[in-house]
Structures are given as C-alpha cells and as structure tokens.
C-alpha cells in the first residue's frame, strides 16, 4: 500500500493550496475555520443539558444564570487545552494518557468516561423520543430505536467530511431556543442582577444543580472528542502535521483553534442561557419548579407560553440530540480505541477499524437498551449530568498535568493565562463536587 507524500513541515495549518483560512491577506472565512470547536460546543447543549438548564430556571429562576457567564472562560480554556493536546501530539487524549500515564490511571479514566457516556446516551435517546412524541404521538420505544439507528447510520455510512458537514448543519437546531425565549416575557433587570451578583443560599439542592450545570457545560466526553477531532482533521487535511514534527505550524494552528473554540463555546453558553431564561420567565413564575426532563419542560411551556414555544422547544431537543448522540458514542469509541491501540477514526471505513466502530455501535445500543429496562429515565437524565461533573474532576486534573509536561508537549506546553484558567476550572469543579457531598449528608 502506497502512502501519500506529506508536504514540508513549514506548510500552514490548512488544507487549501494557497492560504490559511485564518492567516493571510484575505479575510477569514468563518465557516471554514469553525469545526471541532463549533460541533463540540453545540453538542454540549444535548437533551440532558437542556433538562438541566430547564430545571435550574424552573427551580431557581435566574439564580444560577451567573454560572453560564462565569464558566465561559473556564470551558474555553479546557477545550482549547484538549484541542492543543491533539494538534500538538497527533494523538487523542486517551492515546496521550496511554503513552504517559500508568495503566491503572488510563483504565480508571476510560471506565468512568464509558459509564457517564452510556448513561448520557440512554438519557438523550429517551428525551428525544419523548420530545417527538409530544409532536407526533406514537410508541416511545419505537422512536428510541429510530434515533439510535439514525445515529449509528450517520457514523457508519457517511464519509467523514459529509458527516462533519451534517453535524455543522444540525447546530442550527439550537436557534430554536432563541426563538422560544423571544416568545416569553423576561425580567431583564432580575436577569442582569443575577448574572453579576449571585445571592441564592448555598442549599443542597442549589449545589447539586450547580454540579449538574458544570457537568453538562464542562463534560469529559467533550475533552476526548475535540482532541480526537483535531487528529482526524490532520488525516483529512494532509498539509497539517502534528506540531512536535512541524513546530512552524503552531501559530496558525493555535489561532484557528482559539477562534473555533471561542465561537463554539460562546454559542453553547448563549443557548444554555436562553433555555434557563425561558423556563425561569414562564415555569418558575407560574409555580412549576420541578422539571426533570427536557420534554417535560417543552410540555409545560405549551399552556404557559403558547403551543408555538412548546413545539419549538421540542424540535430543538430532537435536533440537539441528533447532534449529541453521535458525539457521545464517538468520544467513547475514540477513548477505548486509542487506549487499546486499535485503528481509530471516522475517516476510516468500517472494515478498516472494526473494533472502533463496534465500540461506537455497542455504546449506542447499550444506551438504547437503558430505555427498555425499568430504570427511571427522568432521574437518569439529571443524574447523568451530575455524574459528568464528578467524572470531570480526575480527567481534568490528569489533562492539566500532561499539558504542562515538556516531554509530552515539547515547546507547546501550556503557560500563562491558559494554564491558570485550566487549573481554575479544575479546582472549581472539584470544590463544588465536595461541597455537594458535604451538604447532602
């Protein structure tokens, strides 16, 4: 088998023949620059996240809105670090852990990720089925099977570049939540005050919801996905080479990653804020304070904010689920495949990476099966976000240590503000999880 000849290491971080999409005399083309960061940010607002934001707004009104402002620079820092690890080393996060950490640590991280992802998958598939059932009443389990089949088929049968294009188009589903917010009356003064000055007592319920918000905005599967997608993009765009071998590409690569991630995470948090504001301005005002699924939020909105707002909210759940479920399954498959040294990558055909695709399919099927057994999907949806928050702490700690090691990152170790923001996010996540456990007992 012949191998393609790579261009010299001085080539820019781009697949075009003439210009980098970020650096050059022409204006940046945003749609070309946006990729892993946009998809990662959009998939962060999955049905589990929508349920969490809805519950936060219904139960505490605007009292937790400040978290979406405060976490933005932290989630950007963590995702940029994840992307830098992949772009610098040429390995996904699990691959780097395999090379530079003890086997027991790698295995622990992978097991935690798999548990969190599969529960999240099951919860998301169930939420999508419930949302569609509000619009087109039919068998819930039939809808679960339909969505699982669509998610698996997208990854098995679509060429990688088309698959990425589909995911980008699915991000448009998130605009449904801006439309829903436009249909309700918002107390802008109360929102502005709570954005900058949190004043709610630190009760057990408040801290548990805070952990769930952190877990659904700074989620472990997003770290693995974005790092692995940077590696995938290097395979698709032959001019890109890992920065350890092509350090001159570093400036352009990091600039692209920063724009991509800043935009993607900003979009994600604005959508999350619009969901929280919508439910705070409607459900909380009318005394509906116990919303445990995204579909329940959509159903509750209909008599309060109108059928249009409820329908738009429900359609958004379906669209974001179609985006998030493949990302959840894909990140699990990347993590297991890289840890086991299997051929991995969605740019490969299924017959070229059989174990990788088998992991992807099995993770989705197990998530689907959760909806067929007597497990309360309402509790699973919320607690999957809490589990993500708990799992993120050890994953982020290990990632921060690795990103600062010169033997791993070479001249591209993280420094300065990026390093401090990454550690701030890690310590915040750890502190809130500890506080949640203390107040729970």
Secondary structure, DSSP 8 states (H G I E B T S, - for coil): --------TT--SSSSSS--SSSSSS---HHHH-SHHHHHHHHTS-HHHHHHHHHHHHHHTTTTTHHHHHHHHHHHHHHHHHHHHHHHHSS-HHHHHHHHS-HHHHHHHHHHHHHHHHHHHHHHHHHHHHHHHHHS---HHHHHHHHHHHHHHHHHHS-HHHHHHHHHHHGGGGHHHHHHHHTS---HHHHHHHHH-------HHHHHHHHHHHHHHS-HHHHHHHHHHHHHHHHHSTT---TTT-GGGHHHHHHHHHHHHHHHHHHHHHHHHHHHHHHIIIIITTT-----SHHHHHHHHHHHH-HHHHHHHHHHHHHHHHHHHHHHHHHHHHHHHHHHT----TTS-GGGSHHHHHHHHHHHHHHHHHTTSS--HHHHHHHHHHHHHHHHHHHHHHHHHHHT-HHHHGGG---HHHHHHHHHHHHHHHHHHHHHHHHH-
